[in-house]
């Protein structure tokens, strides 16, 4: 659920800091900072020699 919708529905002030990718929700003396979690960077594996390529296959009823 969007933090802005919930915060403002409860009477809080909600702001967004795009450089920090952080939402701030304040209600009275309480301040809550919510940081956007970005997906991890993909891992790139570089090798000099590739000896084979593995292709997946479907095996039914334990057969080959």
HUPEZI-V691702 format. One record per residue. RES is the residue in one small letter. SS is DSSP state (A for helix, B for strand, O for the rest). BURIAL is I if it has 9 or more other C-alpha atoms within 8 Angstrom, else O. Layout:
# HUPEZI-V691702
res=RES ss=SS burial=BURIAL
res=RES ss=SS burial=BURIAL
This chain:
# HUPEZI-V691702
res=x ss=O burial=O
res=x ss=O burial=O
res=x ss=A burial=I
res=x ss=A burial=I
res=x ss=A burial=O
res=x ss=A burial=I
res=x ss=A burial=I
res=x ss=A burial=I
res=x ss=A burial=O
res=x ss=O burial=O
res=x ss=O burial=O
res=x ss=O burial=I
res=x ss=B burial=I
res=x ss=B burial=I
res=x ss=B burial=O
res=x ss=B burial=O
res=x ss=B burial=I
res=x ss=O burial=O
res=x ss=O burial=O
res=x ss=O burial=O
res=x ss=O burial=I
res=x ss=B burial=I
res=x ss=B burial=I
res=x ss=B burial=I
res=x ss=B burial=I
res=x ss=B burial=I
res=x ss=B burial=I
res=x ss=O burial=O
res=x ss=O burial=O
res=x ss=B burial=O
res=x ss=B burial=O
res=x ss=B burial=O
res=x ss=B burial=O
res=x ss=B burial=O
res=x ss=B burial=O
res=x ss=O burial=O
res=x ss=O burial=O
res=x ss=O burial=O
res=x ss=O burial=O
res=x ss=O burial=O
res=x ss=O burial=O
res=x ss=O burial=O
res=x ss=O burial=O
res=x ss=O burial=O
res=x ss=O burial=O
res=x ss=O burial=O
res=x ss=O burial=O
res=x ss=O burial=O
res=x ss=O burial=O
res=x ss=O burial=O
res=x ss=O burial=O
res=x ss=O burial=O
res=x ss=O burial=O
res=x ss=O burial=O
res=x ss=O burial=O
res=x ss=O burial=O
res=x ss=O burial=O
res=x ss=O burial=O
res=x ss=O burial=O
res=x ss=O burial=O
res=x ss=O burial=O
res=x ss=O burial=O
res=x ss=O burial=O
res=x ss=O burial=O
